[in-house]
């Protein structure tokens, strides 16, 4: 579990890019949901910042933020056999 890196909320984010505007609309919907959210994208595109904004805009804002880096765990899994003889 992590402490939120930011108090940033979705409504604090602005853009003039149409694709990013759609992303923010979806993020706002996700913040109203009670299901886990998976963000995919290139390294350095702001996925973690957006995840914090979704969390901070949700009903769970006062609770713990849990981040899971699938790529980091995938690399670890590739080195470790899943079945040992």
Long-range contacts (C-beta under 8 A, 24 or more apart in sequence): 1-64, 1-65, 1-66, 2-64, 2-65, 2-66, 2-67, 3-65, 4-52, 4-55, 4-56, 4-65, 5-48, 5-49, 5-52, 6-49, 6-52, 6-53, 6-56, 7-56, 8-49, 8-52, 8-53, 8-56, 9-53, 9-56, 9-57, 10-53, 10-54, 10-57, 11-57, 12-53, 13-50, 13-53, 23-50, 27-53, 27-54, 27-57, 28-57, 30-54, 31-55, 31-57, 31-58, 32-58, 34-59
